[in-house]
C-alpha cells in the first residue's frame, strides 16, 4: 500500500509531503496506481521547481519513500500546486480504495 502524508501548518498552509510504499495493485510495470501516484508526485515537484521560486529539499529512501519539504515560506503558486497534488492523490484513493492508497494530513 502507498501512504501519502501531507504536512500542514496550523494556519492550513502546506509545509510538505511524503509518499511511501507500493500499491501492489498489479505486477511491477503494470501497476496503474503506482504509475499514477509517481507521475503526480514527480510532476508536482518539477512544477514547483520550474514554475515557482520556492525553495525545498527532497529526500529519497527505501520502499519508494520520497519526502518533500519547503525550506522557507512558500508562495501562492507553491501552495496551489500542492493543493492540486492533494486533489489528484485523494481522487485516486476514492477511485481505487484505501487498500492501495491511504492519505493522511498531519499538522506540523
C-alpha positions in Angstrom: 0.0 0.0 0.0 1.1 3.6 -0.7 0.9 6.0 2.2 0.8 9.7 1.3 1.1 12.2 4.2 0.6 15.9 3.7 2.2 18.2 6.3 0.4 21.4 7.1 0.9 24.3 9.4 -1.7 25.3 11.9 -2.9 28.0 9.5 -3.6 25.3 6.8 -0.6 26.1 4.7 1.3 23.2 3.2 4.8 22.6 4.6 5.5 19.4 2.5 4.6 15.8 1.9 5.9 12.3 2.0 4.9 9.3 -0.3 6.0 5.8 0.6 5.3 2.3 -0.4 3.9 0.4 -3.4 0.2 -0.1 -4.2 0.5 -3.8 -5.2 -2.5 -3.4 -7.4 -0.8 -5.3 -10.2 2.7 -6.7 -11.2 5.6 -4.3 -11.3 5.5 -2.3 -14.5 1.7 -2.8 -14.8 0.6 -1.2 -11.6 -1.6 1.8 -12.7 -1.9 3.1 -9.2 1.8 3.3 -8.6 2.3 4.8 -12.0 -0.4 7.5 -11.4 1.0 8.4 -7.9 4.5 8.5 -9.3 3.5 10.7 -12.2 1.6 13.1 -9.9 4.4 13.3 -7.4 7.2 13.9 -9.9 5.1 16.4 -11.9 4.3 18.3 -8.7 8.0 18.6 -7.7 9.1 19.5 -11.2 6.3 22.1 -11.4 7.3 23.7 -8.1 10.9 23.7 -9.3 10.2 25.2 -12.7 7.2 27.5 -12.1 7.9 29.0 -8.7 10.8 30.5 -6.8 10.1 28.3 -3.7 13.0 26.6 -2.0 12.6 23.0 -1.0 14.5 19.8 -0.1 14.0 16.3 -1.2 14.9 13.0 0.5 14.6 9.6 -1.1 14.7 6.3 0.8 13.8 2.7 0.7 10.4 1.3 -0.3 9.7 4.2 -2.6 10.0 6.8 0.1 10.1 10.4 -1.2 9.9 13.4 1.2 9.4 16.9 0.0 9.7 19.9 2.3 9.6 23.7 1.7 12.7 25.1 3.3 11.3 28.7 3.5 8.0 30.4 3.2 6.1 29.1 0.1 4.1 31.4 -2.2 0.6 31.1 -3.6 1.9 29.1 -6.6 3.6 26.5 -4.4 0.5 26.2 -2.2 -1.7 25.8 -5.2 0.5 23.1 -6.8 0.4 21.1 -3.5 -3.4 21.6 -3.3 -3.6 20.2 -6.9 -1.4 17.3 -5.9 -3.7 16.6 -2.9 -6.7 16.7 -5.2 -5.1 14.2 -7.5 -4.0 11.8 -4.8 -7.3 11.8 -3.0 -9.1 11.2 -6.3 -7.0 8.1 -6.8 -7.8 6.9 -3.3 -11.5 7.4 -3.8 -11.4 5.6 -7.1 -9.4 2.5 -6.0 -9.8 2.5 -2.2 -7.6 2.6 0.9 -6.4 -1.0 0.3 -4.0 0.5 -2.2 -3.5 4.1 -1.2 -4.0 5.9 2.2 -3.9 9.7 2.5 -3.1 11.4 5.8 -2.9 15.0 6.9 -0.5 15.9 9.8 -0.1 19.3 11.5 3.5 20.4 11.9 
